[in-house]
Amino acid sequence: EAAAEAAAEAAAAAAAELPRLGTARRPPQWPRAELVPEGEGRGAIVLGRDCPTVVLGRAQEGGGRIDLDEVSSSHCKLTLSESGTLSLTDLSTNGTYVDGVRPKRDRRTVELCDGSRVTLVSKTAQDCRDRFGPLAPSYVVRLAASTPPERRQADADADAVAPSSEEPRRSAAPPPSVEQACIAF
């Protein structure tokens, strides 16, 4: 009889480990951000789950490399958080500008918005084009969540309805395949 009770407890514990029908949810989705160059000589720089941080500068690899003497070896760092906040940290002595304004020395990190214009070395995109031609280090920020708002709301509603004593299993989603300029830290 004790063996039967132990077997029943083991079966109940195993069943508790399985997700209940209707409780499985999608894994959390990362937002996506792009720096779209205003010149013709560069490709877009994409930040997302697989590449949440990019450093722009002369000494960088891939899409983060800007081969201009006036640009610092590590000029600025862009970081995309899981919540969708895109921030820029000015690491240079020659200046990084957001909408024509250089971040203050005591607060080198600023939050970027959709449509923000980031320029390196020069205050405006026009100054960049006049100075550097088609390779001007001037970008427009594009922010886009990879999950449509209605799905985010549906997932939030499902989270609110799920019993708090249970944590459903989450399956790993394959990483998106996009061309990225990623620097590992």
MARBA-899704 format. One line per 3 residues: their letters; for each residue x, y, z of N, C-alpha, C. Coordinates in nm, 3 decimals. Last residue first. Example, Ala and Ser with C-alpha at 12.3 -4.5 7.8 and 13.67 -1.06 7.14 Angstrom:
! residues 2
SA> 1.285,-0.225,0.708,1.367,-0.106,0.714,1.290,0.003,0.787  1.319,-0.569,0.780,1.230,-0.450,0.780,1.320,-0.330,0.780 .
//
This chain:
! residues 185
FAI> 3.073,4.184,-2.557,3.132,4.246,-2.439,3.145,4.144,-2.331  3.089,4.173,-2.911,3.067,4.101,-2.785,3.138,4.174,-2.671  2.920,4.347,-3.150,3.047,4.345,-3.077,3.018,4.278,-2.944 .
CAQ> 2.767,4.322,-3.462,2.763,4.291,-3.320,2.902,4.282,-3.261  2.573,4.407,-3.692,2.708,4.452,-3.657,2.718,4.436,-3.507  2.385,4.173,-3.888,2.405,4.258,-3.772,2.551,4.293,-3.755 .
EVS> 2.126,4.056,-4.080,2.264,4.100,-4.087,2.286,4.200,-3.975  1.924,3.811,-3.920,1.939,3.942,-3.981,2.088,3.976,-3.983  1.728,3.574,-3.818,1.848,3.583,-3.901,1.847,3.717,-3.972 .
PPP> 1.639,3.530,-3.474,1.612,3.585,-3.607,1.741,3.593,-3.688  1.677,3.212,-3.307,1.711,3.353,-3.323,1.679,3.403,-3.464  1.392,3.012,-3.219,1.518,3.027,-3.292,1.549,3.175,-3.311 .
AAS> 1.280,3.006,-2.880,1.254,3.039,-3.021,1.387,3.052,-3.093  1.225,2.767,-2.638,1.323,2.858,-2.695,1.291,2.881,-2.842  0.926,2.767,-2.445,1.013,2.705,-2.545,1.107,2.810,-2.601 .
RRP> 0.860,2.758,-2.107,0.872,2.843,-2.226,0.967,2.774,-2.321  0.620,2.627,-1.882,0.746,2.614,-1.954,0.745,2.704,-2.076  0.454,2.828,-1.636,0.455,2.742,-1.754,0.593,2.739,-1.818 .
EES> 0.440,2.814,-1.306,0.521,2.884,-1.406,0.526,2.794,-1.529  0.192,2.858,-1.057,0.251,2.778,-1.164,0.333,2.866,-1.256  0.086,3.037,-0.887,0.162,2.928,-0.828,0.230,2.842,-0.933 .
SPA> -0.067,3.215,-1.031,0.066,3.259,-0.992,0.149,3.147,-0.933  -0.245,3.113,-1.323,-0.227,3.105,-1.177,-0.084,3.138,-1.139  -0.307,3.352,-1.581,-0.238,3.230,-1.537,-0.223,3.230,-1.385 .
VAD> -0.401,3.608,-1.630,-0.498,3.504,-1.601,-0.431,3.378,-1.545  -0.174,3.756,-1.690,-0.256,3.801,-1.578,-0.354,3.693,-1.536  -0.080,3.626,-1.917,0.002,3.625,-1.797,-0.082,3.661,-1.674 .
ADA> -0.285,3.693,-2.094,-0.266,3.551,-2.059,-0.181,3.540,-1.933  -0.238,3.967,-2.116,-0.364,3.920,-2.059,-0.352,3.775,-2.015  0.012,3.960,-2.239,0.001,4.020,-2.106,-0.128,3.975,-2.039 .
DAQ> -0.062,3.843,-2.483,0.032,3.773,-2.395,0.025,3.828,-2.253  -0.228,4.047,-2.579,-0.283,3.914,-2.557,-0.192,3.833,-2.464  -0.039,4.255,-2.602,-0.151,4.269,-2.509,-0.212,4.132,-2.479 .
RRE> 0.126,4.147,-2.800,0.184,4.179,-2.669,0.074,4.190,-2.565  -0.061,4.136,-3.006,-0.010,4.011,-2.952,0.054,4.034,-2.815  -0.105,4.408,-3.052,-0.219,4.325,-3.011,-0.172,4.190,-2.954 .
PPT> 0.155,4.501,-3.130,0.095,4.544,-3.003,-0.020,4.454,-2.957  0.370,4.240,-3.262,0.266,4.341,-3.281,0.200,4.375,-3.148  0.710,4.216,-3.193,0.581,4.158,-3.161,0.475,4.267,-3.181 .
SAA> 0.929,4.364,-3.235,0.914,4.248,-3.322,0.782,4.177,-3.296  0.901,4.715,-3.250,0.888,4.594,-3.169,0.867,4.477,-3.264  1.129,4.942,-3.372,1.014,4.860,-3.406,1.012,4.739,-3.315 .
LRV> 1.284,5.247,-3.449,1.252,5.149,-3.346,1.127,5.073,-3.388  1.536,5.399,-3.614,1.406,5.338,-3.638,1.386,5.230,-3.531  1.730,5.690,-3.644,1.692,5.576,-3.560,1.551,5.530,-3.597 .
VYS> 1.955,5.780,-3.895,1.821,5.802,-3.839,1.783,5.674,-3.765  2.294,5.903,-3.904,2.196,5.795,-3.903,2.062,5.844,-3.849  2.609,5.971,-4.033,2.482,6.030,-3.993,2.374,5.924,-4.009 .
PAL> 2.893,5.999,-4.138,2.845,5.921,-4.025,2.720,5.984,-3.963  2.917,5.996,-4.491,2.886,6.075,-4.371,2.835,5.986,-4.259  2.993,5.904,-4.734,3.026,5.820,-4.618,2.999,5.892,-4.486 .
PGF> 2.941,6.099,-4.926,2.847,5.987,-4.913,2.876,5.895,-4.794  3.093,6.369,-4.738,3.034,6.317,-4.860,2.942,6.198,-4.834  3.197,6.496,-4.515,3.242,6.359,-4.546,3.183,6.299,-4.673 .
RDR> 3.099,6.764,-4.506,3.234,6.732,-4.460,3.285,6.598,-4.512  2.840,6.759,-4.599,2.933,6.856,-4.656,3.077,6.816,-4.624  2.733,6.559,-4.430,2.740,6.537,-4.576,2.840,6.631,-4.641 .
CDQ> 2.757,6.692,-4.180,2.823,6.562,-4.205,2.841,6.537,-4.354  2.591,6.912,-4.223,2.734,6.933,-4.195,2.813,6.805,-4.222  2.349,6.768,-4.250,2.401,6.845,-4.362,2.550,6.875,-4.344 .
ATK> 2.316,6.662,-3.995,2.335,6.570,-4.107,2.394,6.644,-4.228  2.500,6.847,-3.743,2.384,6.819,-3.828,2.419,6.723,-3.940  2.743,6.846,-3.595,2.614,6.865,-3.529,2.494,6.822,-3.613 .
SVL> 3.000,6.594,-3.644,2.930,6.717,-3.685,2.791,6.723,-3.621  3.081,6.355,-3.502,3.175,6.462,-3.531,3.105,6.594,-3.566  2.795,6.179,-3.599,2.925,6.171,-3.536,3.011,6.285,-3.588 .
TVR> 2.448,6.187,-3.528,2.559,6.226,-3.615,2.688,6.219,-3.533  2.126,6.067,-3.530,2.256,6.054,-3.463,2.363,6.091,-3.564  1.799,6.161,-3.484,1.910,6.166,-3.580,2.040,6.165,-3.500 .
SGD> 1.499,5.981,-3.409,1.616,6.058,-3.364,1.724,6.052,-3.471  1.305,5.805,-3.492,1.321,5.929,-3.568,1.436,6.016,-3.522  1.235,5.690,-3.175,1.213,5.665,-3.317,1.221,5.799,-3.390 .
CLE> 1.493,5.802,-2.947,1.353,5.779,-2.985,1.347,5.745,-3.134  1.738,5.727,-2.699,1.702,5.762,-2.835,1.556,5.727,-2.862  1.878,5.857,-2.403,1.781,5.767,-2.464,1.746,5.819,-2.603 .
VTR> 2.229,5.890,-2.331,2.097,5.947,-2.357,2.008,5.842,-2.421  2.521,5.929,-2.143,2.425,5.834,-2.200,2.289,5.902,-2.212  2.673,6.118,-2.015,2.712,6.081,-2.151,2.614,5.987,-2.218 .
RDR> 2.663,6.344,-1.811,2.558,6.247,-1.846,2.578,6.207,-1.992  2.867,6.517,-1.792,2.834,6.442,-1.672,2.725,6.338,-1.696  2.870,6.625,-2.054,2.986,6.548,-2.005,2.951,6.464,-1.882 .
KPR> 2.565,6.583,-2.240,2.648,6.655,-2.143,2.758,6.565,-2.089  2.546,6.503,-2.589,2.518,6.469,-2.449,2.615,6.541,-2.356  2.484,6.762,-2.824,2.583,6.667,-2.770,2.545,6.634,-2.625 .
VGD> 2.232,6.793,-3.063,2.275,6.824,-2.926,2.372,6.716,-2.878  2.126,6.714,-3.306,2.206,6.836,-3.302,2.258,6.875,-3.165  2.009,6.466,-3.251,1.925,6.578,-3.293,1.997,6.712,-3.275 .
VYT> 2.290,6.398,-3.088,2.156,6.344,-3.105,2.065,6.462,-3.131  2.634,6.351,-3.159,2.521,6.441,-3.144,2.391,6.367,-3.169  2.953,6.318,-3.034,2.841,6.245,-3.090,2.720,6.331,-3.060 .
GNT> 3.294,6.419,-3.034,3.151,6.449,-3.028,3.061,6.352,-3.101  3.561,6.380,-2.993,3.521,6.463,-3.107,3.372,6.489,-3.115  3.594,6.202,-2.796,3.634,6.338,-2.764,3.588,6.434,-2.874 .
SLD> 3.345,5.942,-2.722,3.444,6.015,-2.801,3.486,6.148,-2.740  3.137,5.801,-2.631,3.268,5.759,-2.581,3.380,5.844,-2.641  2.811,5.838,-2.547,2.918,5.905,-2.621,3.051,5.868,-2.556 .
TLS> 2.569,5.598,-2.568,2.671,5.652,-2.480,2.781,5.710,-2.565  2.225,5.563,-2.614,2.353,5.593,-2.678,2.445,5.651,-2.572  1.957,5.324,-2.601,2.038,5.431,-2.543,2.170,5.443,-2.618 .
LTG> 1.633,5.225,-2.636,1.760,5.234,-2.708,1.837,5.351,-2.650  1.408,5.011,-2.486,1.477,5.139,-2.474,1.610,5.131,-2.547  1.287,4.764,-2.480,1.274,4.845,-2.601,1.340,4.980,-2.595 .
SES> 1.328,4.585,-2.281,1.204,4.663,-2.272,1.185,4.753,-2.393  1.578,4.492,-2.332,1.467,4.402,-2.361,1.333,4.476,-2.356  1.766,4.764,-2.481,1.722,4.682,-2.368,1.605,4.594,-2.411 .
LTL> 2.035,4.830,-2.680,1.890,4.809,-2.685,1.853,4.716,-2.570  2.288,5.066,-2.708,2.240,4.950,-2.634,2.089,4.946,-2.639  2.577,5.190,-2.861,2.432,5.184,-2.864,2.389,5.056,-2.795 .
KCH> 2.852,5.399,-2.812,2.795,5.266,-2.790,2.644,5.278,-2.788  3.101,5.571,-3.008,2.980,5.568,-2.926,2.929,5.425,-2.918  3.377,5.527,-3.079,3.316,5.661,-3.079,3.190,5.668,-2.990 .
SSS> 3.662,5.399,-3.065,3.533,5.358,-3.007,3.458,5.488,-2.983  3.827,5.566,-3.219,3.833,5.420,-3.238,3.708,5.353,-3.179  3.648,5.856,-3.349,3.730,5.786,-3.249,3.728,5.636,-3.275 .
VED> 3.671,6.023,-3.658,3.591,5.935,-3.572,3.684,5.861,-3.478  3.846,6.147,-3.824,3.786,6.228,-3.719,3.703,6.146,-3.620  3.915,5.951,-4.018,4.014,5.995,-3.920,3.953,6.071,-3.802 .
LDI> 3.694,5.683,-4.073,3.720,5.825,-4.096,3.812,5.873,-3.984  3.543,5.422,-4.096,3.683,5.447,-4.127,3.706,5.592,-4.170  3.362,5.266,-3.883,3.352,5.392,-3.956,3.495,5.439,-3.977 .
RGG> 3.204,4.964,-3.804,3.330,5.029,-3.842,3.302,5.154,-3.926  2.975,4.826,-3.762,3.006,4.932,-3.667,3.132,5.009,-3.702  2.963,4.618,-3.946,2.886,4.739,-3.973,2.912,4.853,-3.878 .
GEQ> 3.291,4.486,-3.875,3.160,4.479,-3.939,3.096,4.614,-3.962  3.463,4.618,-3.584,3.447,4.523,-3.694,3.307,4.538,-3.755  3.636,4.925,-3.487,3.533,4.821,-3.475,3.529,4.734,-3.599 .
ARG> 3.797,5.145,-3.488,3.859,5.017,-3.452,3.759,4.902,-3.446  3.632,5.368,-3.547,3.736,5.326,-3.642,3.788,5.185,-3.615  3.285,5.302,-3.448,3.416,5.364,-3.441,3.514,5.308,-3.542 .
LVV> 3.020,5.194,-3.241,3.060,5.254,-3.367,3.197,5.318,-3.349  2.906,4.902,-3.094,2.996,5.016,-3.079,3.033,5.064,-3.218  2.603,4.762,-2.988,2.693,4.789,-3.100,2.778,4.910,-3.065 .
TPC> 2.396,4.522,-2.836,2.493,4.631,-2.819,2.583,4.640,-2.941  2.231,4.307,-2.893,2.171,4.421,-2.825,2.265,4.541,-2.808  2.194,4.075,-3.092,2.294,4.182,-3.094,2.237,4.306,-3.027 .
DRG> 1.985,3.905,-3.062,2.119,3.848,-3.082,2.230,3.951,-3.079  1.768,4.090,-3.029,1.799,3.988,-2.928,1.942,3.936,-2.941  1.907,4.386,-3.184,1.795,4.301,-3.144,1.841,4.200,-3.041 .
LVI> 2.000,4.625,-3.427,2.013,4.576,-3.290,1.889,4.496,-3.256  2.165,4.696,-3.726,2.048,4.637,-3.663,2.082,4.588,-3.523  2.246,4.944,-3.946,2.297,4.872,-3.829,2.176,4.827,-3.750 .
AGR> 2.243,4.953,-4.302,2.177,4.976,-4.174,2.243,4.892,-4.065  2.549,5.034,-4.479,2.426,4.959,-4.459,2.367,4.993,-4.323  2.692,5.314,-4.661,2.683,5.225,-4.546,2.550,5.152,-4.544 .
GEG> 2.699,5.511,-4.863,2.807,5.415,-4.853,2.800,5.315,-4.739  2.511,5.712,-4.874,2.493,5.597,-4.962,2.593,5.485,-4.936  2.375,5.849,-4.563,2.462,5.847,-4.681,2.442,5.719,-4.760 .
EPV> 2.219,5.792,-4.354,2.167,5.893,-4.444,2.255,5.905,-4.569  2.151,5.463,-4.227,2.245,5.568,-4.269,2.179,5.666,-4.365  1.961,5.376,-3.957,1.956,5.382,-4.103,2.047,5.496,-4.148 .
LEA> 1.973,5.165,-3.711,2.031,5.294,-3.743,2.042,5.295,-3.895  1.702,4.994,-3.560,1.793,5.011,-3.674,1.847,5.153,-3.675  1.581,4.755,-3.330,1.616,4.894,-3.361,1.712,4.894,-3.478 .
RPW> 1.329,4.561,-3.179,1.432,4.572,-3.281,1.457,4.721,-3.305  1.245,4.371,-2.882,1.222,4.475,-2.982,1.338,4.476,-3.081  1.190,4.027,-2.822,1.274,4.146,-2.811,1.230,4.246,-2.914 .
QPP> 0.934,3.845,-2.656,0.993,3.894,-2.780,1.077,4.018,-2.753  0.911,3.552,-2.452,0.909,3.697,-2.466,0.983,3.741,-2.592  0.754,3.265,-2.608,0.863,3.326,-2.533,0.855,3.478,-2.549 .
RRA> 0.399,3.203,-2.571,0.517,3.229,-2.653,0.628,3.286,-2.567  0.265,2.960,-2.342,0.272,3.093,-2.403,0.399,3.105,-2.484  0.039,2.721,-2.227,0.167,2.745,-2.294,0.161,2.882,-2.362 .
TGL> -0.211,2.670,-2.130,-0.128,2.762,-2.053,0.005,2.792,-2.120  -0.352,2.483,-2.277,-0.399,2.621,-2.280,-0.312,2.718,-2.202  -0.287,2.218,-2.063,-0.341,2.257,-2.192,-0.394,2.400,-2.185 .
RPL> -0.006,2.268,-1.850,-0.147,2.234,-1.870,-0.192,2.286,-2.005  0.318,2.127,-1.876,0.231,2.244,-1.888,0.087,2.199,-1.913  0.436,1.900,-1.626,0.393,1.923,-1.764,0.305,2.047,-1.770 .
EAA> 0.470,1.876,-1.353,0.580,1.933,-1.431,0.539,1.966,-1.574  0.250,1.738,-1.267,0.258,1.880,-1.233,0.368,1.951,-1.310  0.314,1.481,-1.345,0.208,1.551,-1.418,0.212,1.701,-1.390 .
AAA> 0.508,1.423,-1.152,0.546,1.427,-1.294,0.442,1.503,-1.375  0.348,1.426,-0.923,0.459,1.522,-0.936,0.501,1.536,-1.081  0.179,1.212,-0.979,0.122,1.346,-0.963,0.230,1.452,-0.978 .
AAE> 0.366,1.003,-0.980,0.289,1.032,-1.102,0.230,1.173,-1.095  0.449,1.012,-0.712,0.546,1.034,-0.819,0.476,1.070,-0.949  0.209,0.947,-0.583,0.271,1.077,-0.560,0.371,1.111,-0.670 .
AAA> 0.177,0.686,-0.677,0.075,0.786,-0.710,0.131,0.927,-0.690  0.400,0.564,-0.564,0.387,0.568,-0.710,0.286,0.675,-0.752  0.335,0.592,-0.294,0.457,0.655,-0.346,0.450,0.668,-0.497 .
EAA> 0.104,0.431,-0.284,0.095,0.574,-0.253,0.216,0.649,-0.308  0.217,0.185,-0.346,0.115,0.240,-0.435,0.100,0.390,-0.411  0.383,0.148,-0.126,0.443,0.156,-0.259,0.345,0.218,-0.358 .
AE> 0.197,0.125,0.075,0.288,0.239,0.078,0.353,0.259,-0.058  0.082,-0.119,0.000,0.000,0.000,0.000,0.087,0.127,0.000 .
//
